[in-house]
Amino acid sequence: MASLLQAIVDPKRNWFARQHMKAVSTRLRKYGLRYDDLYDPYYDVDIKEALNRLPKEVVDARHARLKRAIDLSMKHEYLPEDLQAMQTPFRSYLQEMLTFVGKKIQTWVGCWLLSYIISDAFGLCCTGTPFLDRVP
């Protein structure tokens, strides 16, 4: 099932996926954006944490691209053709950090859950006080 899904969304194997990727690439080039710029840090905590862990120069470049895209959109203009040709819309700068942060958070949640289960098994809350002290 997973291989079928990968075959459907893989642009190298599926003509429709290739056409979609080409259309998205063209649209991003017109505004000078990268695909990773479209992630919203207010929507997902993992993205916010990944952006906080990136170097300042990378985040500043992201903000500059977003500001330029908003400016071009408000003016109903596109980047000049020579600048569009230099854009790299699918060059990722956020994916590696997102996977790292996802693993970190998953590990942290697992450790927290395990400690919570163990503390309840022994009748202790997370602060070490007996379970009966927590009951009102």
C-alpha positions in Angstrom: 0.0 0.0 0.0 2.8 2.4 0.9 4.6 1.7 -2.4 1.5 2.4 -4.3 1.1 5.7 -2.6 4.7 6.6 -3.2 4.3 5.7 -6.9 1.2 8.0 -7.1 2.9 11.0 -5.6 6.4 10.5 -7.1 7.0 13.0 -10.0 9.5 10.7 -11.6 6.9 7.9 -12.0 3.6 9.8 -12.4 2.8 12.2 -15.1 0.2 14.1 -13.1 2.5 14.5 -10.1 5.2 15.8 -12.5 2.8 18.4 -14.0 1.7 19.5 -10.5 5.3 19.9 -9.4 6.0 21.9 -12.5 3.0 24.2 -11.9 4.0 24.7 -8.3 7.6 25.4 -9.3 6.5 28.0 -11.9 4.2 29.7 -9.4 6.9 29.8 -6.7 9.5 31.2 -9.1 7.2 34.0 -10.1 7.4 35.3 -6.5 10.9 34.1 -5.6 9.8 31.7 -2.9 10.9 28.2 -1.9 8.5 25.5 -1.0 9.7 25.5 2.6 8.7 29.2 2.9 5.1 28.1 2.7 5.2 26.4 6.1 3.4 28.5 8.7 5.1 28.6 12.2 1.8 29.6 13.8 0.1 26.5 12.6 2.6 23.8 13.8 4.8 23.9 16.9 7.4 21.6 15.1 7.9 24.2 12.4 8.2 27.0 14.9 10.8 25.0 16.9 12.7 24.1 13.7 12.8 27.7 12.6 14.2 28.7 16.0 17.0 26.1 15.7 18.0 27.3 12.2 20.9 29.8 11.8 19.9 33.4 11.8 21.0 34.0 8.2 18.7 31.3 6.9 15.7 32.6 8.8 16.5 36.2 7.7 16.7 35.0 4.1 13.3 33.3 4.5 11.8 36.5 5.9 13.3 38.5 3.0 11.8 36.1 0.5 8.4 36.3 2.2 8.4 40.1 2.3 9.4 40.3 -1.4 6.6 37.9 -2.3 4.0 39.9 -0.4 5.3 43.1 -2.0 5.1 41.7 -5.5 1.6 40.2 -4.8 0.3 43.6 -3.5 1.7 45.3 -6.7 0.2 42.6 -8.9 3.7 42.0 -10.4 6.1 39.1 -10.8 9.9 38.9 -10.5 11.8 39.8 -13.6 12.5 36.8 -15.9 16.3 36.8 -15.2 15.6 36.6 -11.4 13.0 33.9 -11.9 15.5 31.8 -13.8 17.9 31.9 -10.8 15.3 30.7 -8.2 15.5 27.2 -6.7 12.0 26.6 -5.4 12.5 23.0 -4.2 15.9 23.4 -2.5 15.0 22.6 1.0 16.4 24.3 4.1 13.9 23.2 6.7 13.2 19.5 6.1 16.3 18.1 7.9 15.6 20.3 10.9 11.9 19.3 10.9 12.8 15.6 11.1 15.3 16.3 13.9 12.8 18.3 15.9 10.1 15.7 15.3 12.3 12.9 16.7 13.3 15.1 19.6 9.7 15.9 20.5 8.7 12.3 20.0 11.5 11.2 22.4 10.6 13.8 24.9 6.9 12.9 24.9 7.8 9.2 25.2 10.0 9.9 28.2 7.4 12.1 29.8 4.6 9.5 29.2 6.8 6.7 30.6 7.7 8.7 33.7 4.0 9.5 34.2 3.0 5.9 33.9 5.7 4.7 36.3 4.8 7.4 38.8 1.2 6.4 38.7 2.1 2.8 39.1 3.8 3.5 42.3 1.1 5.9 43.6 3.2 9.0 43.1 2.5 12.1 41.1 5.3 13.6 39.1 6.5 15.7 42.0 7.0 12.6 44.2 4.1 13.1 46.6 1.9 10.2 47.3 -1.2 9.7 45.1 -3.6 10.2 47.9 -2.3 13.7 48.5 -3.5 14.6 44.9 -7.1 13.6 45.6 -9.2 16.6 46.8 
